[in-house]
Each structure stands twice: as structure tokens, then as C-alpha cells.
């Protein structure tokens, strides 16, 4: 649990704004509840703040209490998005630290919020359950494997996100293609000729999952929980921006993020070595230019001889 989440979780009903104790910060930062009982993070400045526009799920209020007392408050309107909101608040707070003036600090807050707004807007269309499950598997692999074997910045930067023309993860000559399947699945779908095609040997990762009830919660059973954990580990602000952008391009949106989709329990991560002998269809096996897309399925039991490990 992050420090900001711990503070919000300790809020009692009807609690007024409480000031955070921060060093090297040119603005006052407060947390608490709005009159409607929503989580609220507020910034206090002596000068009129830069205008910041709200989103469908985040209310931004800016007002003058009196001369030289100006407020900018970010209020969460969608309770189910609280995990992502906590990480957003942490990012907004960190954006102010070390700034030389309150004007610079609030400009930094606006720039950070502009990046995050993509996740708090109404989506043009909902993600399918299949796409959500695939995103869950990729983020689970990022948390459980990539972050344990690479630095957080390298691991997150290695993720291709929604770019389906690249391997899911690439670091140097190492690459990993992640597929999320049900525990009792007999096959795994390969959706393009390039997914397993490479001059270098790589890994096919099967994330075996079990669909759970809405009440299930092991701390890593939803996209929101994985996203929040991973983002909190990243130190480079540019990579944080890139990570949020990839998530939004995937079609993910915080509205009902833990309500509309299933929760998953991962039973195992299986690692298969993909080399020249691995059964796959590549562009050189399909030389006709008229064929632009090929999908096929592999028997999971038939590729067991390529299994190199399980986590």
C-alpha cells in the first residue's frame, strides 16, 4: 500500500482537508473528502492557478477562498477507480516536489494531469473481455517476471503495449510473446505471422488463468491493481507517461474498471523456448503476397517438449 493510499484509507467520515507534511514543495497539498464524500486531493496557492479542465470521472474545482488563498482540487467521481486515483495523486504530488515556484509547480501538475486524463475519459467503445484478459496477462508477466529480472524502467519500456507488429516484450535480443489462456485450455491462438518470427530464439509465455468471482481479491487479480503496482515502481517520468499512454491506447478506461470485467487468478506462468525447431508459421512459409493475414492455434500438450520452466 502506498503512502497516499494509506492516508486516504485512514480518512474518517466528514473529515475536513488535512495538510500533508512535505519538504521542498512550494504549494500546500491537502487530502480529504468532499461534501459528497468523494476522495479529494487539493493544492493551495497564493496566486490564481493555471486553469485545468475536468474529465468524466475526475472533477476539478478551482476557487478563491480569499485574497492570496486559491484552491485547485481533484475529486474522484468513480469510486471503483480508487486504485488508479491513488497512483494519480502520488504522481501529482511528486510533480510539485523540487519546483522553484508555485507557478512552476502548478504547471507541472497540469502537465502530469494531461497525461492521465486519457484514462479518466469516457471510452469510445468498451474493451472486450478477451482484450481485457490479454492486457491482464501482459501486465501480470511484467510484474512477476520483467520487474524481477530487469530494472523497472527497462522492464516497462520493453513492453510494446498495443503495437501488435512487435513482440510483447523485447530487451536487446531477448523477446517474450505473452498469451493468456484459461487453465483448462487445450490450445493457444497465434494471431499473426510475426508473433513468433525472429532470427533470435525467444520465449512464448503462457499465463494460465482461472476466472474468479467479483468478490475475489488477492491484490493482483485485475488490470487496475497491476497497473497501479507497476506504475508505482517506475522512477523515470517520461517512461511513466509512455506507460499510461500505452494503457490508454489499449482501450482501457478506469470507469467501472473492477466491475465490468472478470477477476483472474493466475495458476502458472509457463515458458516455452521458441527457436528454429518450434512449430510456427512465419512469412517465409507464406510467400504469396496476396495472403495478408494468418491465424493459427497450437496444441498446448504438443509443445510441452519446448517447456523450459514454470513460475
C-alpha positions as CSV (number, residue, x, y, z in Angstrom):
1,X,0.0,0.0,0.0
2,X,1.4,3.4,-1.0
3,X,1.7,6.3,1.5
4,X,-1.0,8.3,-0.2
5,X,-3.4,5.3,-0.3
6,X,-2.7,4.7,3.4
7,X,-3.6,8.4,4.2
8,X,-6.8,8.2,2.2
9,X,-7.8,4.9,3.8
10,X,-7.4,6.4,7.3
11,X,-9.9,9.2,6.5
12,X,-12.9,9.3,8.8
13,X,-16.4,10.3,7.5
14,X,-16.8,14.0,7.4
15,X,-13.1,14.7,7.7
16,X,-12.1,18.1,6.5
17,X,-9.0,18.6,4.4
18,X,-5.8,17.7,6.2
19,X,-2.4,19.1,5.2
20,X,0.4,16.8,4.1
21,X,3.8,17.3,5.5
22,X,6.1,17.7,2.6
23,X,9.6,19.1,2.2
24,X,10.8,21.1,-0.8
25,X,7.3,21.9,-2.0
26,X,6.3,25.4,-3.0
27,X,2.5,24.8,-2.7
28,X,0.3,23.5,0.1
29,X,-1.1,20.0,-0.5
30,X,-4.2,18.7,1.3
31,X,-6.2,15.5,1.2
32,X,-9.7,14.5,2.5
33,X,-13.3,14.1,1.4
34,X,-15.6,16.4,-0.5
35,X,-19.1,17.3,0.8
36,X,-20.4,14.4,-1.3
37,X,-18.0,12.0,0.4
38,X,-15.6,11.6,-2.6
39,X,-11.9,11.4,-2.3
40,X,-10.2,14.8,-2.9
41,X,-6.7,16.0,-3.3
42,X,-6.2,19.8,-3.2
43,X,-3.4,22.2,-3.9
44,X,-3.2,25.6,-2.1
45,X,-1.5,28.6,-3.8
46,X,-1.1,32.3,-3.2
47,X,-1.8,33.2,-6.8
48,X,-4.6,32.3,-9.2
49,X,-3.8,28.8,-10.5
50,X,-3.5,27.8,-14.1
51,X,-6.8,26.5,-15.5
52,X,-7.2,22.7,-15.5
53,X,-10.1,21.0,-17.3
54,X,-12.0,18.1,-15.6
55,X,-12.9,14.7,-17.1
56,X,-15.9,12.5,-16.9
57,X,-14.7,10.8,-13.8
58,X,-12.5,13.4,-12.2
59,X,-14.0,16.7,-11.0
60,X,-11.5,19.6,-11.0
61,X,-12.6,22.5,-8.8
62,X,-10.7,25.8,-8.7
63,X,-11.8,28.7,-6.5
64,X,-10.6,31.6,-4.4
65,X,-11.3,31.4,-0.7
66,X,-10.0,35.0,-0.2
67,X,-7.1,37.1,-1.4
68,X,-3.9,35.1,-1.8
69,X,-5.8,31.8,-1.0
70,X,-6.6,29.8,-4.1
71,X,-7.5,26.1,-4.3
72,X,-7.3,23.5,-7.0
73,X,-8.9,20.2,-6.1
74,X,-9.1,16.8,-7.9
75,X,-12.1,14.8,-6.8
76,X,-12.8,11.2,-7.7
77,X,-16.3,10.7,-9.0
78,X,-15.9,6.9,-9.8
79,X,-15.2,5.0,-6.5
80,X,-14.3,1.8,-8.4
81,X,-11.3,3.7,-9.9
82,X,-9.8,4.4,-6.5
83,X,-6.7,2.3,-7.0
84,X,-5.7,4.2,-10.1
85,X,-6.7,7.5,-8.4
86,X,-4.3,6.9,-5.6
87,X,-1.4,6.5,-8.1
88,X,-2.5,9.6,-9.9
89,X,-2.5,11.6,-6.7
90,X,1.0,10.3,-5.9
91,X,2.1,11.4,-9.3
92,X,0.6,14.9,-9.0
93,X,2.3,15.3,-5.6
94,X,5.7,14.3,-6.9
95,X,5.3,16.7,-9.8
96,X,5.5,19.6,-7.4
97,X,8.5,18.5,-5.4
98,X,11.6,20.5,-6.0
99,X,9.9,23.1,-8.1
100,X,11.3,26.7,-7.6
101,X,7.9,28.4,-7.5
102,X,4.2,27.7,-7.2
103,X,3.7,28.7,-10.8
104,X,6.2,26.1,-12.0
105,X,4.7,23.5,-9.6
106,X,1.1,24.0,-10.8
107,X,2.2,24.0,-14.5
108,X,3.9,20.6,-13.7
109,X,0.7,19.4,-12.1
110,X,-1.3,20.3,-15.2
111,X,1.2,18.6,-17.5
112,X,1.1,15.5,-15.4
113,X,-2.7,15.5,-15.2
114,X,-3.0,16.0,-19.0
115,X,-1.2,12.7,-19.5
116,X,-3.5,10.9,-17.0
117,X,-6.7,12.4,-18.5
118,X,-6.7,9.7,-21.1
119,X,-7.5,7.1,-18.5
120,X,-10.4,9.1,-17.0
121,X,-12.3,9.9,-20.1
122,X,-15.3,8.0,-21.4
123,X,-14.1,5.5,-23.9
124,X,-15.4,5.5,-27.5
125,X,-16.1,1.8,-27.0
126,X,-15.7,-0.8,-24.3
127,X,-12.8,-3.3,-24.3
128,X,-13.9,-6.8,-25.0
129,X,-13.4,-9.3,-22.2
130,X,-10.9,-11.1,-24.4
131,X,-8.8,-8.0,-24.9
132,X,-9.0,-7.2,-21.2
133,X,-7.8,-10.7,-20.3
134,X,-4.9,-10.3,-22.7
135,X,-3.9,-7.0,-21.2
136,X,-4.2,-8.5,-17.7
137,X,-1.8,-11.3,-18.8
138,X,0.8,-8.9,-20.2
139,X,0.8,-6.8,-17.1
140,X,0.9,-9.8,-14.8
141,X,4.0,-11.1,-16.7
142,X,5.5,-7.6,-16.4
143,X,5.0,-7.6,-12.6
144,X,6.0,-11.2,-11.9
145,X,8.9,-11.7,-14.4
146,X,10.2,-8.5,-16.0
147,X,10.4,-6.4,-12.9
148,X,12.3,-9.2,-11.2
149,X,14.9,-9.6,-14.0
150,X,15.3,-6.0,-15.2
151,X,15.2,-2.6,-13.7
152,X,11.7,-1.1,-13.6
153,X,12.4,1.5,-16.2
154,X,13.9,-1.1,-18.6
155,X,11.1,-3.6,-18.0
156,X,8.3,-1.1,-18.6
157,X,10.0,0.4,-21.6
158,X,10.3,-3.1,-23.1
159,X,6.6,-3.5,-23.3
160,X,5.2,-2.9,-26.8
161,X,1.7,-2.2,-25.5
162,X,-0.9,-2.1,-28.2
163,X,1.7,-2.3,-31.0
164,X,0.7,-5.7,-32.5
165,X,3.6,-5.6,-35.0
166,X,6.2,-6.1,-32.3
167,X,6.9,-8.8,-29.7
168,X,5.1,-8.1,-26.4
169,X,8.5,-7.6,-24.7
170,X,11.9,-7.0,-26.2
171,X,15.2,-6.3,-24.4
172,X,18.2,-6.5,-26.7
173,X,18.0,-9.9,-28.4
174,X,15.7,-11.3,-25.8
175,X,12.0,-11.3,-26.5
176,X,8.8,-12.6,-25.0
177,X,5.4,-13.2,-26.5
178,X,2.7,-13.4,-23.9
179,X,-0.5,-15.3,-24.3
180,X,-3.2,-15.5,-21.6
181,X,-5.2,-18.8,-21.6
182,X,-7.7,-20.5,-19.3
183,X,-6.2,-23.2,-17.0
184,X,-8.1,-25.9,-18.9
185,X,-7.3,-24.6,-22.4
186,X,-6.1,-27.2,-24.9
187,X,-4.8,-24.7,-27.5
188,X,-3.2,-21.2,-27.7
189,X,-4.0,-18.8,-30.6
190,X,-1.2,-17.2,-32.5
191,X,-2.8,-14.2,-34.3
192,X,-0.1,-13.2,-36.8
193,X,2.8,-14.5,-38.8
194,X,5.3,-12.2,-37.0
195,X,4.4,-13.0,-33.4
196,X,6.8,-16.0,-33.2
197,X,9.1,-15.0,-36.1
198,X,12.6,-13.9,-35.2
199,X,16.2,-14.7,-36.1
200,X,16.9,-14.9,-32.4
201,X,15.4,-17.6,-30.1
202,X,12.8,-16.2,-27.7
203,X,10.1,-17.2,-25.3
204,X,6.4,-17.9,-25.7
205,X,4.8,-17.2,-22.3
206,X,1.5,-18.9,-21.3
207,X,-0.3,-17.1,-18.5
208,X,-2.7,-19.7,-17.2
209,X,-5.7,-18.1,-15.5
210,X,-8.9,-19.0,-13.7
211,X,-11.9,-16.7,-13.8
212,X,-12.9,-15.7,-10.3
213,X,-15.9,-14.1,-8.6
214,X,-16.3,-10.3,-8.3
215,X,-15.6,-10.6,-4.6
216,X,-12.2,-12.3,-5.1
217,X,-9.2,-10.2,-4.3
218,X,-5.6,-11.3,-3.9
219,X,-4.1,-7.9,-4.7
220,X,-3.2,-8.8,-8.3
221,X,-6.4,-10.0,-9.9
222,X,-7.4,-7.0,-12.0
223,X,-5.8,-4.6,-14.5
224,X,-6.3,-1.7,-12.1
225,X,-4.3,-3.4,-9.4
226,X,-1.4,-4.5,-11.7
227,X,-1.3,-1.1,-13.4
228,X,-1.1,0.7,-10.0
229,X,1.7,-1.6,-8.7
230,X,3.8,-1.3,-11.9
231,X,3.5,2.5,-12.3
232,X,4.5,3.0,-8.6
233,X,7.8,1.2,-9.4
234,X,8.8,3.4,-12.3
235,X,11.1,6.3,-11.5
236,X,11.5,7.9,-14.9
237,X,8.7,10.4,-15.6
238,X,8.9,10.0,-19.4
239,X,8.5,6.3,-19.1
240,X,5.6,6.8,-16.8
241,X,4.0,8.9,-19.5
242,X,4.7,6.3,-22.1
243,X,3.2,3.5,-19.9
244,X,0.0,5.5,-19.3
245,X,-0.2,6.2,-23.0
246,X,0.1,2.5,-23.9
247,X,-2.6,1.6,-21.4
248,X,-5.0,4.2,-22.8
249,X,-4.2,3.1,-26.4
250,X,-5.1,-0.4,-25.4
251,X,-8.6,1.0,-24.8
252,X,-8.5,0.7,-21.1
253,X,-10.6,3.1,-19.1
254,X,-11.0,3.5,-15.3
255,X,-14.8,3.6,-15.3
256,X,-16.0,0.5,-13.5
257,X,-12.6,-1.0,-14.2
258,X,-13.1,-3.5,-11.4
259,X,-16.8,-4.0,-12.1
260,X,-17.4,-4.7,-15.8
261,X,-14.7,-7.3,-16.2
262,X,-13.8,-10.6,-14.6
263,X,-11.2,-11.0,-11.9
264,X,-8.5,-13.6,-12.5
265,X,-6.3,-15.9,-10.5
266,X,-3.1,-16.9,-12.2
267,X,-2.2,-20.6,-11.7
268,X,1.1,-20.5,-13.5
269,X,3.5,-18.8,-16.0
270,X,4.8,-21.3,-18.5
271,X,8.0,-20.6,-20.5
272,X,8.4,-22.2,-23.9
273,X,11.6,-21.8,-26.0
274,X,10.9,-20.6,-29.5
275,X,13.7,-21.5,-31.9
276,X,14.0,-22.8,-35.4
277,X,12.6,-26.1,-34.4
278,X,9.5,-24.7,-32.7
279,X,6.3,-25.3,-34.7
280,X,5.2,-22.0,-36.1
281,X,4.1,-20.3,-39.4
282,X,6.2,-17.4,-40.5
283,X,6.2,-15.1,-43.5
284,X,8.7,-17.3,-45.3
285,X,6.3,-20.2,-45.1
286,X,3.6,-18.0,-46.7
287,X,5.4,-16.5,-49.7
288,X,2.2,-15.3,-51.5
289,X,1.8,-11.5,-51.2
290,X,-2.0,-12.0,-51.6
291,X,-2.1,-13.6,-48.2
292,X,-2.0,-10.7,-45.7
293,X,-3.2,-12.3,-42.5
294,X,-2.8,-15.8,-41.0
295,X,-4.0,-17.0,-37.6
296,X,-3.4,-20.5,-36.2
297,X,-3.6,-22.4,-33.0
298,X,-1.0,-24.6,-31.3
299,X,-1.8,-27.6,-29.2
300,X,-0.5,-26.9,-25.7
301,X,0.1,-30.5,-24.9
302,X,2.1,-30.9,-28.2
303,X,4.5,-28.2,-27.4
304,X,5.4,-29.5,-23.9
305,X,8.8,-30.6,-25.1
306,X,9.7,-26.9,-25.5
307,X,8.7,-26.1,-22.0
308,X,11.7,-24.6,-20.2
309,X,10.2,-23.5,-16.9
310,X,7.2,-22.7,-14.8
311,X,6.7,-19.9,-12.3
